[in-house]
Amino acid sequence: MLLFAYFILYFLLVFVLRSVLLWKKTGINPFTFKKTDNAHDYNGKVFTFITALELIVVCIFAFKNEWYEYLLPFWYLDNPTFLKIGWVFLFFSLILVWFSQSQMSSSWRIGIDENNKTELVTKGVFSISRNPIFLGIMITNIGLFLVIPNAFTLLIISLSTISVNTQIRLEEEFLKREFGNEYKEYTKKVRRWF
């Protein structure tokens, strides 16, 4: 039940509340994925699938424990040390994502916004990682796997790794076009992950 409460809180804070705050401040909807079949919008569909899969897995663990065996648990990884490390990862990732979104302020989006001009954020946590929000999302997925190690949480890590890395590369191409030399100089100083 605690894991379910955590994921609801995570979703509400980093997606719903953050989107509402940005919309109230700027009048801009931060969700930029559309229904086309280009790489960006297709990746948005993959993000949605991963989020739904996470929610289903967490709900089965929290409310339908008799179904949990169908998620193919890795019983040999189910131990108190991994559980504690997993929870540390989950809480750390929530703080990292929220803090990173706060530092992006009005520039934060879900996807690539080609219609509204934003600023290139390079200070704070962005001086350590070019993608701290994606880093936080990956840490969340690893934390989830450590808390409930099974084939589906491993699948979530695998799909997220591909999807996040695809999105990062799409965003990098956009940022090169949008900010030119300023972005190129930034990439020389700060690594993609950390």
Residue, then its C-alpha position, 0 to 999 in steps of 0.5 A: m500500500l505504501l508503494f501505491a501511495y508513493f506512486i500516486l504522490y509522485f505522479l501528482l507532484v511531478f506531472v499534475l501539480r507541476s503542469v498546473l503550476l506552469w499553466k497558471k504561470t504562463g498559460i502554456n500546456p507543458f504536455t507537447f506530445k501529439k497524435t502524429d506518428n513522428a519519432h517524438d509523438y511515438n515516444g510520447k505513446v511509449f512513455t504513456f505505456i510505461t507509466a500505465l504498466e508501472l501503475i498496473v504492476v504497483c496496483i497488483f503488488a498493493f491490492k492483488n497480492e495473489w496475482y503477484e506470482y504472474l509478474l514473475p518475481f525474482w525471489y532471490l533478489d527479494n531481501p531487506t537490503f535491496l528493499k531499503i536501497g530501493w526506497v532510498f532511490l525512490f525518495f531521492s528520485l522524487i526530490l531530484v525530479w521536483f528540484s530539477q523541475s523547479q530550476m527549469s521554472s517556465s522552461w519545463r515541458i513534457g516533450i519538445d515545445e516547438n511553439n513557445k520560446t524557452e530559456l536554456v537552463t544551465k545552472g544549479v543541478f543542470s550544471i552537473s547533469r544535462n538531464p537531471i529529470f530523466l536521470g531521476i526517472m531512471i532512478t525511480n525505475i531502478g528503485l521500483f525494481l529493487v522494492i519489487p524485483n520481477a520480470f515486469t519491473l525489469l521490463i519497465i527499466s528496459l523500455s524506459t532506458i530505450s525511450v528516455n535515451t531516444q527522447i534525450r537525443l531528440e531534445e538534443e537535436f532540437l536544442k542545437r537548432e534552438f540555441g546553437n553555440e550556446y548549447k554546444e558550449y554547454t555540452k562541452k562542460v556538462r555530461r549527458w547524465f552526470 
